[in-house]
Structure formats: C-alpha cells, structure tokens
Amino acid sequence: MKNRYPEIPPDLLYCKPIKANSANELTKAVIKFIRLSGGQAERVSVTGRIINKRKTYVDVLGHRKQKSSIKYIPSAMTKGSATILGKSIKIEIKWGNDRQSPTQAEIEKAGGIYFIIHTFDQFYAWHTSTFLQ
C-alpha cells in the first residue's frame, strides 16, 4: 500500500473501518477525513483537572481515616481544532445529551470558523459546501 499510495501518510493507509457510533469514533472519522483531504486536525481534551485535598489521619483508636476534599477546576482550553485550506476551524463534536460550550461567539468574533457536528454526514455536507465550492 505504501508504494501504491506514497502521498498518503502511513498511519492513514489502512485501519479498521470507523463506525461513527460514539463521540470518540465520530472524532476519529472527522480527523482522518481532514488529514486525508490534506488538512491538519487534532483532538483537544478539555476535561479540566481535579485537585485532591484528601488528608489521612489516625484516630484515637488507631484507625486510619481519610478526610476528603476534592475540587474540580474546568479547563480554559477550547475544543478540537483543525486547519483546512489555511483556515483555522474549531469543531465541537456532540453526541447524545452533550451540551454546547459557550466559546462559539469568541471564536467567530476573532475571525475563526466554528462548527458543531452530531453526525459524520452532517460534517461531510458542511465540509463539501464550505471548502469544495
């Protein structure tokens, strides 16, 4: 396959078929499609982080006890990004009951393109109408 298709990156030449039946699989499909189309894309994880303030102590009977305090700090990063034909794109993939983040207005105000997708067909239709005119 490498000799037959030298212009395709080796990691994209052959892989198991992607079934876009979850957010992770849909993300993989979109990233591979963009890369095969000559663009650049990556998944950006924005889960935030947990601060663990748990303390362990020994009570008067000699038992080990733990006082718990865990705090979650949301991330300040934006969702996945891509570059297609020199344009910066932010793509937010939503599956099931996922909710949209409030970053769309900021990205568009700065001149970027922001798009939310729920299915690969929706992404493909948007991509072809936007970039293959």
N, C-alpha and C positions, 0 to 999 in steps of 0.2 A: 504494500500500500504506500510506503514512503516513496518508492521510486515512481509509482504511478501518479501520485499527487504531492509533488515536492513543495508546493506553495502552501499546503495546509499544515499547521503546527502538529507535531507528532501526537500530542496529548488529545487532539481533537479528531484524529483519523478514525479510530474505531473505539466505540464504547457501547455498553449495553444500551438498548433503547430507553429513552427517558419517558416515563409516564407522568405527565403533569397532574398528579392526583393529590398533591400536598403543596404547601408553600415552598418547602425545600426543593422538591422536584421541579416545580414551576420556575424557581430561581435558577436552577441548573440549566433548564431548557433555554431560558432567555439569555443567560450568559454565553452559552455555547453558540446560540444563533448569532449574537452580536459579534463574537470573536470570529466565527466562520464568515461573517459578512465583512470582515476587515476592520471592525471596531475594537474597542477595548472596554472591558467591563469587569467589575468585581463586586463581590458581596461585602457589605459593610455591616458588621454586627454591632447593634446599638442597644445591647441589653442592660447597660449600666453596670453598677458593681455593688457588692454587699460589704458593709463594714461590720466586722464581727467584734462586739464588745463583751463577749461572754467571759465571765470570771469563775474560776474554780476555787472552792474553799473547803475546809474540813470543819464540820460542825462539832459541838461539844461531845458527841458520842463517837466521834472518829469517822463518821460517814462523809464521803466525798460528795459535795453538792456543787451545782453549777447555777449561777445566776445569769440569766440570758438577756441579752440586748443586741438585736441585730437591726441594722439600719440599711435601707436600700437607697442608693443615690442614682437617679436616672442619668443616662448618657446625654452629652451635649452634641453628639455627632449626628449627622443626617443619614438617611437611609442609603441604599445601594446607589452607586454612580456608574456612569458609562460615558464614553466619548464615541460619537458616531459622526463621521464626516466632519470632524473638527468641532463639533458642538458638544457642550457639556450637558449631560442629561442626568436627572435624578429619577430613578424608577422605584416606586414603592409597590411591593407585591402584597396583596391582601388575599387571605384565604379564610373562608368561613366567616366567623364573627370578628375578625381583625378590624381594628379601627384605624382611621387615618391620623397621622401625626399633624401638628399644626405648622409644619415647615413650608408648605406649598407656596404661600404668599411671599415668604422671604426669598425663596429660590427664584421665583418668576420676577420679582421686583429687581433682583440683581442681574436679570437677563438670561437666566438659565431656563431649561425646559424641564418641567416636572410632569410625571405621568403615573397614574395609579392603574395597575392591571389586576384582573381577577382570573383571567384565563390566557393560555398561550395564543388562542385565536384572536383575542382582543389585542394582544401585544403585536401580533403579526400584521393585523389590519392597520393599526396605528403606525407601525414602522414603515410599511409599504406606502401608505398615503402621505407620510411626512418626509421620507427620505428618497423615495424612488419615483418622484414626480417628473 
